[in-house]
Amino acid sequence: MLAFIGYKFIEFLAFVIPYPIAYFIARILARLAVAARINLTPLKKNISRVLALKQDDPRVYKTAIMIYKNWLMNVVDFLKHKRVSRDKLKQLIELEGMENLKNALKKGKGAIIFTAHIGNFEWGACRIAVEIENTWGMGMRRKYEPLNRFFESKRISKRLHTIYNNRLLNIFRILEQNGVVAIPTDWDPTDKADPVDFFGKKSKIPYGPIVTALKSGAPLLPSFIYRKEKYTHHQVIGPPLAIDSSKDASHNLDRMVEVLEAYIRKHIDQWEMFHDIWVD
């Protein structure tokens, strides 16, 4: 309940504070968070493994500050989300590759989007939902139900529905209706995935999107969003991943990991991964 009250309070502040001032505050809070070492240890570990640097390298610390700045600006965006119209969202997010998704849906088996915690990924899913009405984003269910509704209300304002990670069987029903399901695949919150090579180390990368694509026949497409300028973003939807149905999930997972690595490495300053995802 306290978390819900806290979210509602900062939502009110975000509503009344103009964007430039809210972003300014976010950037100050970013430096304070790093100075206070809030989640700094796993963040630096993630950065160092992507960049192949030691954790005490100054470049790792500098990147951590940039990640916090980008993340807190994205938090501001999310809190102001209801005030951003669908048309305005289209203006703020330059979308590339929408034809890849529309062509994939012509098969009539739905589509699975795999992404990472890069940039404003919440807005990225909403940007797709503005174009494709039957779009669902994967989320973690919280114990306090009003908090779930708090997050859901912001997504549904842009037609994005929420599917929770404890209701995975519903994905097949959505795909049968030719819907779209977006799933972050750079962290396994259930901690059940088998370790795979990720940036030369072992990490538990969710294999659910691969298994679902193999069982349903739905195309599996990458989509990533990153902040282009202060107030604008660029989002790309790539062509479907080449899934080899004669191979098992682990073989096809390697292909998905390659795409994840490429985008994370390119936009490491916006990779908002505050969890220790490694098993070694």
C-alpha positions in Angstrom: 0.0 0.0 0.0 2.8 2.4 0.8 4.3 1.8 -2.6 1.0 2.7 -4.2 0.7 5.9 -2.2 4.2 6.8 -3.2 3.5 6.2 -6.9 0.4 8.3 -6.8 2.3 11.1 -5.0 5.1 11.2 -7.6 2.5 10.9 -10.4 0.9 14.1 -9.0 4.2 15.9 -8.9 4.9 14.8 -12.5 1.5 16.1 -13.6 2.0 19.6 -12.2 5.7 20.0 -12.9 6.5 21.1 -16.5 8.6 18.7 -18.6 11.9 20.7 -18.6 11.9 21.1 -14.9 10.8 17.4 -14.3 13.7 16.3 -16.5 16.1 18.6 -14.7 15.0 17.1 -11.4 15.4 13.6 -12.8 19.0 14.2 -13.9 19.9 15.5 -10.4 18.2 12.5 -8.8 20.3 10.3 -11.1 23.5 11.6 -9.7 22.3 11.3 -6.2 21.2 7.7 -6.8 24.7 6.8 -8.1 26.4 8.6 -5.3 24.2 6.7 -2.8 25.1 3.5 -4.6 21.5 2.5 -5.1 21.6 -0.7 -7.2 25.0 0.4 -8.4 26.9 -2.9 -7.9 24.7 -5.0 -10.3 24.5 -2.1 -12.7 28.3 -1.7 -12.9 28.7 -5.5 -13.2 26.3 -5.5 -16.2 28.0 -2.6 -17.9 31.5 -4.0 -17.3 30.5 -7.4 -18.9 29.0 -5.8 -22.0 31.9 -3.4 -22.5 34.6 -6.0 -21.4 36.0 -3.6 -18.8 36.8 -3.9 -15.1 34.1 -2.6 -12.8 36.3 0.1 -11.4 37.0 1.5 -14.8 35.9 5.2 -15.0 34.0 4.5 -18.2 31.8 2.1 -16.3 30.9 4.7 -13.6 30.2 7.3 -16.3 27.9 4.9 -18.2 26.1 4.1 -14.9 25.3 7.8 -14.5 24.0 8.0 -18.0 21.8 5.0 -17.5 20.3 6.5 -14.4 19.6 9.8 -16.2 17.9 8.1 -19.1 15.9 5.8 -16.8 14.6 8.6 -14.6 13.6 10.7 -17.6 11.7 7.6 -18.8 10.0 7.4 -15.4 8.9 11.0 -15.9 7.5 10.1 -19.4 5.6 7.1 -17.9 4.1 9.2 -15.1 3.0 11.8 -17.6 1.8 9.1 -19.9 -2.0 9.8 -19.7 -1.4 13.4 -20.7 0.3 12.4 -23.9 -2.2 11.7 -26.6 -1.8 8.9 -29.1 -1.1 11.4 -31.9 1.5 13.1 -29.7 3.1 9.7 -29.0 3.5 9.1 -32.7 5.2 12.5 -33.0 7.6 11.7 -30.1 8.6 8.2 -31.3 10.0 7.8 -34.8 8.9 4.3 -35.8 10.9 2.3 -38.4 10.0 -1.1 -39.7 6.2 -1.2 -39.0 5.8 -3.0 -42.3 7.8 -5.9 -40.9 5.1 -6.4 -38.2 2.1 -5.9 -40.5 3.5 -8.4 -43.0 4.1 -10.9 -40.2 0.5 -10.6 -39.1 -0.7 -11.5 -42.6 0.1 -15.1 -41.7 -2.8 -15.0 -39.3 -0.9 -16.5 -36.4 -0.2 -13.4 -34.5 3.3 -12.1 -33.7 5.7 -12.2 -30.8 7.9 -9.2 -30.2 11.1 -9.7 -28.2 12.9 -6.7 -26.7 15.1 -5.6 -23.9 15.1 -3.0 -21.1 16.5 -0.4 -23.4 15.2 3.1 -23.5 11.5 3.8 -22.8 10.4 0.2 -23.5 7.0 0.9 -22.0 6.4 3.6 -24.6 7.8 1.3 -27.3 5.1 -1.3 -26.6 2.5 1.5 -26.5 3.7 2.9 -29.8 3.0 -0.5 -31.4 -0.4 -0.7 -29.7 -1.4 2.6 -31.2 -1.0 0.9 -34.6 -2.1 -2.6 -33.7 -5.1 -2.7 -31.4 -4.8 -6.2 -30.1 -1.3 -5.7 -28.5 -0.2 -7.0 -25.1 2.8 -6.3 -23.1 4.3 -8.7 -20.6 4.4 -7.5 -17.0 5.2 -8.6 -13.5 2.1 -9.0 -11.2 2.4 -7.1 -7.9 0.9 -8.3 -4.7 -1.1 -5.1 -4.1 -3.9 -5.1 -6.8 -4.4 -1.2 -6.9 -0.7 -1.0 -7.9 -1.3 -3.4 -10.8 -4.3 -1.2 -11.9 -2.1 1.9 -11.6 0.3 0.6 -14.2 -2.4 -1.0 -16.4 -4.3 2.3 -16.6 -1.4 4.1 -18.1 -0.8 1.3 -20.7 -4.5 0.9 -21.7 -4.7 4.7 -22.4 -2.7 3.8 -25.5 -4.6 0.5 -26.1 -1.7 -1.6 -24.7 -3.1 -4.5 -22.7 -1.1 -6.3 -19.9 -0.5 -10.0 -19.7 1.2 -11.2 -16.5 4.1 -13.6 -16.3 1.9 -16.0 -14.3 -0.7 -16.2 -17.1 1.6 -17.4 -19.9 -1.0 -19.8 -21.4 -3.1 -16.8 -22.4 -0.4 -15.9 -24.9 -1.6 -18.7 -27.2 -5.2 -17.4 -27.1 -3.9 -13.9 -28.0 -1.9 -15.3 -30.9 -4.9 -17.3 -32.2 -6.7 -14.0 -32.4 -3.8 -12.6 -34.5 -2.7 -10.4 -31.7 0.8 -9.1 -30.8 2.6 -10.0 -27.6 5.7 -8.0 -26.5 8.1 -9.7 -24.1 11.4 -8.3 -22.6 14.0 -11.1 -22.9 17.1 -9.8 -21.2 16.1 -10.9 -17.7 14.3 -13.9 -16.3 12.4 -12.7 -13.2 11.3 -16.4 -12.5 15.0 -17.5 -12.4 14.0 -20.7 -14.1 15.7 -20.4 -17.5 18.8 -22.5 -18.3 22.1 -20.5 -18.4 23.3 -19.5 -21.9 26.3 -17.5 -23.2 25.6 -13.8 -23.0 28.4 -11.4 -23.7 30.9 -14.3 -23.1 29.4 -15.1 -19.6 26.6 -17.3 -18.4 23.2 -15.7 -17.9 19.6 -16.9 -17.6 17.9 -15.6 -20.7 14.1 -16.4 -21.0 13.4 -18.9 -23.7 9.7 -18.5 -23.5 9.4 -16.4 -26.7 11.3 -19.1 -28.7 9.2 -22.0 -27.3 6.0 -20.0 -28.0 7.1 -19.3 -31.6 7.9 -22.9 -32.2 4.6 -24.2 -30.8 2.4 -21.5 -32.3 4.1 -20.8 -35.6 3.9 -17.1 -34.8 6.7 -15.0 -36.3 9.2 -13.7 -33.7 10.4 -10.1 -34.3 12.9 -7.9 -32.5 11.9 -4.3 -31.5 13.9 -1.8 -29.6 13.5 1.8 -28.7 16.1 4.4 -27.6 16.1 8.1 -26.8 17.2 10.0 -29.8 17.1 13.5 -28.5 15.9 15.0 -25.2 12.2 14.6 -26.0 12.2 12.2 -28.9 12.8 8.5 -29.4 13.6 6.2 -32.3 12.1 2.7 -32.4 12.9 -0.1 -34.8 10.9 -3.3 -35.6 13.2 -5.7 -37.3 12.2 -8.6 -39.7 11.2 -11.9 -38.2 13.9 -14.0 -36.7 14.7 -17.1 -38.8 13.4 -19.9 -36.6 14.5 -23.4 -37.4 11.5 -25.6 -36.5 13.7 -28.7 -36.9 15.9 -27.6 -34.0 15.1 -27.3 -30.3 14.6 -24.1 -28.4 18.2 -23.8 -27.2 19.5 -23.8 -30.7 17.1 -21.0 -31.8 17.8 -19.1 -28.6 21.3 -18.4 -29.7 20.0 -16.4 -32.6 17.8 -14.3 -30.4 20.7 -13.7 -28.0 22.9 -12.4 -30.9 20.3 -9.7 -31.6 19.9 -8.8 -28.0 23.7 -8.4 -27.6 23.9 -6.2 -30.7 21.3 -3.7 -29.5 22.4 -3.7 -25.8 26.0 -3.1 -26.8 25.0 -0.3 -29.2 22.8 1.4 -26.6 24.6 0.5 -23.3 24.0 4.0 -21.9 20.2 3.2 -22.0 20.2 -0.4 -20.8 18.2 -0.1 -17.6 19.2 -3.4 -16.1 19.5 -3.0 -12.3 19.4 -6.8 -11.6 22.4 -9.1 -11.4 21.5 -11.4 -14.3 24.6 -13.6 -14.2 25.1 -17.1 -12.8 28.9 -17.2 -12.7 
